[in-house]
Amino acid sequence: MRLKNICLVLLLITSIVKAQKYTVDITYVSLEQGEENPVKTFETNIDASVKVTQNDFIVLVPEVEFQTIEGIGGAFNENGGEALLSLSEEMQQKVLTNLFNTNNANLVFNRTPIGASDFSLDAYSYSMVAEDYKMKHFSIKRDEKYLLPYIKKALKVNPTMLLQASPWSPPAWMKYSNAIDKNNKDLKGSRLRATPEIYKAYASYFVKYIEAYKKQGVNIDRFCIQNEPDTYAPFPGCNMTMEQMEDLSLNYVIPAFKKNKLNTGIWAGTFRTINRGDHYKILNSKTIENFDGIGFQYAGEAFIREVSLLAPNMKIMSTETKCFNGDNSTEQAKQRMAEIANYINAGSSNYCYWNIILNETSTSAWGWKQNSLVVINRENGNVIYTPDYNAMYLASKSIQKNDHRIAHISKHAIVTTKNSSNQIKVLIQNDEPKTKFVKLIIDEEEINIELPNNALCNLTLTLN
């Protein structure tokens, strides 16, 4: 009896749970406040005598694999680039390391806008001269001040980083309204002018963007044709019908990319599944096979899952997440787990947070606040890591590039993956004010695991 007690103490000290077939390591983050290095190891308890209700059973089926993971990430923007560059070089490097280094938050699959987004400093495009159909005046010079240095510095920290891109709006002169923003529910005005000359010029615009960024050492792995085509945004935007998306993509963009031998993928979306059923229309069309994948944001899991029914071979990408209101609160961070599970379990290869960095106002040029992983005060150089940063930090440890999602049965919002070393990882959250037990069931073995209270947890199972 005494020997058993000694063994149990040793298990607690090393914070490793020994089971018959598996060793289980538990790491976690608190979401109470952001920290630069938020991950902690939990000195857990394994007690087979604890009664665990069926609601807390987690059945793992690692032999059943689904999509390959491409990584966790967030979005670059001009607002964040300006804030980052306001810091000293030393502080910039520290922030970038915390965000992009593989041993830190490891944001490895990120998003960037094509031209202005709603968190640019104001509305702009790369073609500001009207009727420039030949793109003689095309220029990414605006991005060279804040956005490109931000991206390039991140790439130095993590050269394996992938980038997805999306336009919020075409150049103003390509739209009926002749305005990048200020769409204000003007249906016709907010749309691309539907002429062959405009479509051809817009395809050339995309080609020049990909090529110009490549010359800067920044490779765009893939892009979605239009950000939120169902909106009438007061910020940079474009309300695009699916007929327009298909015509523009199939008859102009895809041929232009082939002609110029570009390897950048062309994806349908980004779709919100809110105001219209755009994703259904394009998935139900025979033209969907011409796209490399489909991008979703603010989309329900059920709608994303249906992609596999309508287009079984279509790849799925998460393009943006809940923005909230700039409070960067614990309660908001606690919602990330359910959102991550929503996308990954529906078949997405990634999870893409929205603003990685914002300035001290957390406010867009169009007047609303949103959340971010890091807030930088441009006046005093203060850097704040938010609770969302903690959540994303641990999520990137659990859901990593080249992992495979595996099958599970659970009433919890969880994500289960397996890496190349056959380690099994479970990302799970305990929102209760006290520790709780869950029961892992794998290969007919049952393992009772105690989870820390008020924490996002990663369980790593290694075969003994």
URPE-V134687 format. One record per residue. D_FIRST is the distance of its C-alpha to the first C-alpha in whole Angstrom. Layout:
[[D_FIRST] [D_FIRST]]
This chain:
[[0] [4] [5] [5] [7] [9] [10] [11] [13] [15] [16] [17] [19] [21] [21] [21] [19] [18] [19] [19] [23] [24] [23] [24] [25] [27] [30] [32] [35] [36] [39] [40] [42] [43] [42] [43] [40] [38] [35] [31] [28] [25] [22] [21] [18] [17] [15] [16] [16] [19] [22] [25] [29] [31] [33] [30] [30] [31] [32] [33] [35] [36] [38] [41] [42] [45] [47] [46] [46] [48] [47] [46] [49] [52] [56] [58] [61] [64] [62] [59] [61] [63] [60] [59] [62] [62] [59] [60] [59] [56] [54] [56] [54] [50] [51] [52] [49] [46] [48] [49] [47] [44] [41] [42] [43] [45] [48] [49] [51] [54] [57] [60] [63] [67] [69] [68] [65] [65] [63] [66] [68] [71] [72] [73] [74] [75] [78] [80] [83] [85] [86] [84] [84] [84] [81] [83] [82] [78] [76] [72] [73] [72] [68] [69] [69] [65] [64] [64] [63] [60] [59] [60] [58] [55] [56] [56] [52] [51] [54] [52] [53] [54] [57] [58] [62] [64] [67] [67] [71] [74] [76] [78] [82] [80] [79] [82] [81] [81] [78] [75] [73] [75] [75] [74] [74] [78] [77] [80] [80] [76] [76] [77] [81] [81] [84] [83] [84] [81] [79] [80] [80] [76] [75] [77] [75] [72] [73] [74] [71] [68] [71] [71] [67] [67] [69] [67] [64] [62] [62] [62] [60] [61] [63] [63] [67] [67] [64] [64] [67] [67] [68] [71] [69] [71] [69] [70] [70] [71] [71] [72] [72] [71] [74] [75] [71] [72] [75] [75] [72] [73] [77] [76] [73] [72] [75] [75] [72] [73] [76] [74] [72] [69] [65] [64] [63] [65] [63] [64] [63] [61] [61] [59] [60] [61] [65] [66] [65] [66] [63] [63] [67] [66] [64] [66] [69] [69] [69] [66] [65] [67] [65] [62] [59] [59] [58] [56] [56] [55] [55] [52] [50] [52] [55] [54] [52] [55] [56] [55] [57] [60] [60] [57] [57] [58] [55] [54] [54] [53] [55] [55] [52] [53] [54] [54] [56] [55] [52] [50] [47] [44] [44] [47] [44] [42] [44] [44] [41] [43] [46] [44] [43] [46] [48] [45] [44] [48] [49] [50] [49] [48] [48] [51] [50] [54] [55] [53] [55] [57] [59] [59] [61] [58] [62] [64] [68] [68] [67] [63] [60] [57] [53] [52] [49] [51] [54] [56] [58] [61] [63] [60] [58] [55] [52] [50] [47] [47] [44] [45] [45] [41] [41] [43] [41] [38] [40] [41] [38] [37] [40] [42] [45] [45] [42] [42] [41] [39] [39] [36] [36] [35] [37] [36] [39] [37] [38] [36] [38] [37] [38] [39] [36] [35] [33] [32] [33] [33] [35] [34] [34] [33] [35] [33] [33] [29] [26] [26] [24] [26] [25] [26] [27] [28] [29] [27] [24] [23] [21] [21] [22] [23] [26] [27] [30] [34] [33] [35] [32] [32] [29] [29] [28] [28] [27] [25]]
